Amino acid sequence: MMRKKFEAGFKARVALESVKGEKTLAEISSDYGVHANQISKWKYELLKGAAQLFCRKNGKQDNGQEEKIEKLYKSIGELKVENDWLKKKLDLLG
């Protein structure tokens, strides 16, 4: 027997309908042709991962800011080295 593969959007839609509580698992199972145990698993995954949806945005923004800060520090370091080198060359000429 071959397993069915479901797209993420479909899983989310079915899990959300389960979370709403307007229909029983049996009704949702019948409507979508998915076993009730599978719907329960998707519902659990949805609820377990819901908080992470909001953390990811902040995490990505933080990572972007961290990358920018690292680039700026690198540029500052390079400019400092160049400035020090130019000062030494100027001292040699003067």
Secondary structure, DSSP 8 states (H G I E B T S, - for coil): -------HHHHHHHHHHHHHTSS-HHHHHHHHT--HHHHHHHHHHHHHHHHHHHHHHHHHHHHHHHHHHHHHHHHHHHHHHHHHHHHHHHHHH-
